Amino acid sequence: MSDLPKAYEPQAVEAKWYAAWIEGKCFEADPASEKPAYSIVIPPPNVTGILHLGHVLNNTIQDILARRARQEGKEVLWLPGTDHAGIATQAKVERELREKEKLTRRDLGREEFLKRVWDFKEKHGNIIISQLKRLGCSCDWSRERFTMDAAYTKWVSHVFVELFKEGMIYRGKRIVNWCPVSLTALSDEEVIMKPQRSKLYYMKYELTDAPGEFLEISTTRPETLMGDVAVAVNPKDPRFTKYVGRTVYRPFPHAPIPVIADDHVDIEFGTGALKITPAHDKADFEIGLRHNLPIIDVLTPEAFINCPEVPDLHGLDRFVARRKAAAKLEEMGLLIKVEEYDNNVGFSERAGVPIEPRISMQWFLKYPRVQEAADAVANGEIQIRPERWAKTYAHWMENLQDWCISRQLWWGHQIPVWYRKDKLEGLKNAESLDMADFQSGDIHVGIEAPADEAGWVRDEDVMDTWFSSWLWPFATMADVGEETPTLKKFYPTTDLVTGPDIIFFWVARMIMAGFRFEGELPFKNVYFTSLIRDMKGQKMSKTLGNSPDPLDMMDQYGADGLRFGLMRIAPTGSDLRFDEVQMEEGRNFANKLYNACRFRQMGGTIEFPETDVEEDEGLVGMANCFHIDILAKLDELAVDLTRAYGDYRFGEIAQRLYEFLWSEFCDKFLEAVKGDLRETATPEARVVTLSVIDTVMSRFLQLLHPYMPHLTEELSLNMGYVDAGEFLMEAELPEQPVLAGLSADDLAIEQNKAAAIYETAGRLRNLKTEYHVAARRDVKLVVKGAVAWLEEQQQVLALLAGAGEILLDSTYEAPKGTPVALTPVGEIYLPLEGLIDVAAEKVRMTREIAKFEQELVRSEAKLANESFIARAPAEVVEQEKARITEWRTKLAQLREMLEGLG
């Protein structure tokens, strides 16, 4: 046992232990181990990202699972890595180029620009990894992967080639989410929907066969009017039946367009008639396909108007053109009205500008193994928690659309397709590309370039970042075509911990990829973390300024304090309301545990005296009811935690650990046994109590370790619970409970005694408080009708109740007015003679009664006032009713106490 410093300094302790774990290779998984495997792959953070609270929550849970699995005797692989984050990383490098050198990526050229990105990655790419290490993450860093590693890149190309040759990948024109700043297609995940105050424009198109007669339509985007190819109405809408099949004039450029009927049209929206612009709206594009309509693109990639036939709009920014087009319609007498309109608008996550639905030639993937992936969750082969997300998953799997996998970037995995130079123009302008073009020899698709590379040009696009991420569970464990010991031992993985916002973009796709390329599911359990919000319910964000820096919090509360505080408020299945007070509570909990260990060290070492206790009875045979009770509660805690881990109830685990240490162990047990550690105590009592404390503390530290790994390692070593050179994190949980040999009846008897003493002490402390003698230690208490066993616990009860003496007197006749408490151990009287000034106490109580009577009259008058009831909010009325109940209760107590004083 080594003396602990007076104060706990988490930063020094945490840095020391993390370095020791790394040096001891405690995190490194052994695929040759005969232990059962446990594996988990980290959701790869952006390589140039920094730690935020979402990362802290997610990775703390993963670390808890990994450390708990080691305690259960499993061989653990927690495989880490980072994602190249195509758009985000390229945007940062491009911004740096503009600000520092006034250059664009095209000024540098692709090869030189990519060198700059790699330099940027080397400079910033390890920041988040170092921050995860500071958090205490027990990842196997020897296996760290990056989605742009050479071996991983080979996997990405291999998958593309395989799926292309199966006819699952093709190139074609479709509507995509387009960012006019980043100049690339975006996944739905990269589009953030924001509520906007927009305008709804009502205008009229003249019927070609009835001059002067108009069809009224509504739109939020008059600037795309030049791309209109039809007006659509719902066939069930009787207002427009007579118009279907006729034509109207598009105002500019002036041209006739048909009126069509389509079930997609919302009868309730606007006028019920919509202008159809297939090149600039996804729903319009689908309508256009159904009705074989032409496609007219009137926007440049940068979202400027491209329509020379309308010169006063040509070249304008889309939003400037919107106002100009509305004014132009008004001048022509075709604008009926403009209304305010609330709607959700998609914004580019990275560029922060509204995206454009844009017709674009892109590469698309038809999802493989859809039914297997859907069935795996439906039949419970993959367990999703919370369970409600399984329904969300099923709904998405039933409504799959082809995945746009190409991005117009330079940073990322370049599409492994080459075009013949002599046929380049024709191939670029083709409506689609698929296996037929490959079989004809016009394109080359492969991991390697064609042998005569000089005659070919490679596709400039790169793949969607998610196209590399969906391979993560198996591509991180083996190269293409290999079955490594790591893959054989640890795949499929056990758990996946991630956010529900990427259930579609990552989780579902990984399941499909696992079935397609490894022939089985990629993981057995998926746990979705809570979304972190502030106390007002707003989502955490740097923009709002409500997202604290986890590094600052670790400086203030320690990594363990932050971990424990966050996990205590982590609900299962609902959003987490972040309250920094809980992080302070985490630090306070660490200090409480530290001080409890320092208290134990004050007791010194243990030397067992000779006793008459049979050897096989051991510690239990020498223990009193308080010892038995705390050991039983320790066993109960271990069982409860095992059950909670099985259900992924991480917040409940943290709360149970908190309550056990703070309430059961420190506030109750340690207070009850302090007398055993005084000089007046017998050697036997001292030894047993210290032994019980050591038993409880050593096992508790082990149970707490997954949540507060650094502190528990520090205390276990200094308390002598772990030998020098060994680690608590490598110690397996005991198989047997502490009280394995005690019968249930004997256990119940002893626990009932302890519970009775604790309850009685609480009532007596309250009694002292009521009569303003709480601080007095010379109080005498008299027990009448005491239970038979109370005599052996008199001193403990006096200690816990804060009394100078407790007398057992079955014949005691209490003077009139003596306060009494009915307790599980008997009637206990508090003689007040000499403790209080009775006359002064009567005056005080009389004043208190008068004050509460006034409050009661005031509240009752409010509720009797019909005007108040009618005007006041319901919660205010209920609050007033609660006050009346409170005043009446206090008055009854005070009157009874006053009467008792005589």
ZIGIWO-V638435 format. One line per field, one symbol per residue. phi: phi as a letter, one per 40 degrees, with the letter a starting at -180 (. if undefined). psi: psi as a letter, one per 30 degrees, with the letter a starting at -180 (. if undefined). burial: b if it has 9 or more other ideal C-beta (glycine too) atoms within 8 Angstrom, else e. A space follows every 10 residues. Layout:
# ZIGIWO-V638435
phi->???
psi->???
burial->???
This chain:
# ZIGIWO-V638435
phi->.bccdcbcbc cccccccccc ccccfccccb cccccccbaa bccccdcbcb cbcccdcccc cccdcccccc ccgbcbbbcc ibbcfdcccc cccccccccc bfbbccccgd cccccccccc cccbcccccc ccccchcccc ccbdbbcbdd cccccccdcd ccccccgcba bacacbcbcc ccfacbcdcc bbcbcbcbbb cbabbcccca dgbbbcbbac bcccdcccba bbbccccccb dcccgcbbcc cadcacbcbb baccccdccf cgbbcbbdcb accccccccc bfccbbcbbc dcgbcbadcb ccbdgccdcc cccccccccc ccgbccabbc acacbcbcdc cgbccbcbca cbcbbcccfc cccccdcccg cbcbbccccc ccccccccbc bdccbbbcbb ciccdcbbbc ccbccccccc cabacccccc gcbbbacbcc dcdccbbcdc cbcddccccc cdcbccbacd gbbcdccccb bcccbbbacc cbdccbcccc ccccccbbga ccabbbbccc ccbcccgccc acccgbbccd ccccccbgcc ccdcccccbc cbgaccccbc dccccccccc cccccccccc cccgcbbccc bcccdccfcc cccccccccc cccccccdcc cdccccbfcc cccccccccc cccccccbcc ccbdccbccc ccdccccccc ccdccccccc dcccddcbcc cccccccccg cbcdgbbccc ccccccccbc cccccccccc cccccccccc dccccccccd bfbcccbccb bbbbgccccc dcbdcccccc cgbcabbbac bcbcddgccb bcbcbhcbbb ccdgcbcdcc cccccccccc cccccccccc cccccccccc ccddcccccc cccccccccc cccccccccc cg
psi->kkkklekkje eeeeeeeeee eeeghffkkj ffkflkkklk kkjjlkfgll kleeeeeefe eeeeeeeeee fggljkjjkl llkfideeee eeeeeeeeee fhllefeele eeeeeeeeee eeeffgefee eeeefgkhli ffgklkfgle eeeeeeeeee eeeeffgfkl klklklkkjf efhllllefg kkkkkkjakk kklkkkkfgi kfkljklklf iffgefgkfl kklkffjffg effkfallkk ekkkkkllkl kkffkjefkb ffkkkjiffg keeeeeeeef ghllkjjgkl fghlkiiffi effkflkeee eeeeeeeeee efgfjelkkk kklkkkkkee fglklkkkkk jlklkkklhe eeeeeeeegg ekkkklfffe eeeeeeffhk lkkjgkkilf jajkkhkkkk efgeeeeefk elkafeeeff gflkjlelll eiffglkkkf lllkeffeff feeefffllk gljleeeeeg kllelkjakf fgeefeeeee eeeeeeffgl lflfkkkkll kklaffgkkk leefggjlke eeeeeeflee eeeeeeffgj ljgllkjkjf efeeeeeeee eeeeeeeeee fffalkjklk lgkkeffbee fflaeeeeee eeeeeeeeee eeeeefghie eeeeeeeeee eeeeeeedee eegeffglff lleeeeeeee eeeeeeeeee eeefefeiee eeeeeeeffg fklkflkeff klkkeklehe gkleeeeeee eeeeeeeeee eeeeeeeeee ghgefkfgkk kkkkhklegf efgeeeeeee fhlfkkkjjf gkjklkfkkk kjlfglkkkj kfkfeljeee eeeeeeeeee eeeeeeeeee eeffjeeeee ekleeeeeee eeeeeeeeee eeeeeeeeef f.
burial->eeebeeebeb bebbebbbeb bbeeebbebe beeeeebbbb bbbbbbbbbe bbbbbbbbbb bbbbbbbbbb bbebbbbbbb bbbbbbbbbb bbbbebbbee eeeebeebee eebbebbeeb beebbebbbe bbbbbbbbbb bebbbbbeee ebbbbbbbbb bbbbbebbbb bbbbbbbbbb ebebbbbebb beeeeeebeb bbbbbbbbee eeebbbbbbe bbbbbbbbbb bbbbbebeeb eebbebbbbb bbeeeebbbb ebeebeeeeb ebbbbbbbbb beebbbbbbe bebebbbbbe eebbbbbeeb eebbebebee bbebbbebbb eeebbeeeee beeebbbbbb bebebbbbbb ebbbbbbbbb ebbbbbbeee ebebbeeebb ebbbebbeee ebbbbbbebb bbbbbbbbbb eebbeebeee eebbeebbee ebbbbbeeeb eeeeebebee bbbbbbbbbb bbbbbbbbee eeebebbbbb bbbbbbbbbb ebbbbbbbbb bbbbbebbee bbbbbbbbbb bbbbeeebeb eeebeebeeb bebbeebbbb bbbbbbbbbb bbeebbbbee ebbbbbbebb bbbbebbbbb bebeeeeeee eeeeeeeebb ebbebbbbbb bbbbbebbbb beebbeebbb bbbbbbbbbb bbbbbbebbb bbbbbbbeee beebbbbbbb bbbbbbbbbb bbbbbbbbbb bbbbbbbbbe bbeeeebbbe bebeeeebbe eeeeeebeeb bebbbbbbbb bebbbbbbeb bebeebeebb bbbbebeeeb eebbebbbbb bbbeebbbee ebebeebbbb bebebbbbbb bbeebbebee bbeebbebbe ebbebbeebb ebbeeeebbe ebeeeebeeb bebbeebbeb bebbbebbeb be
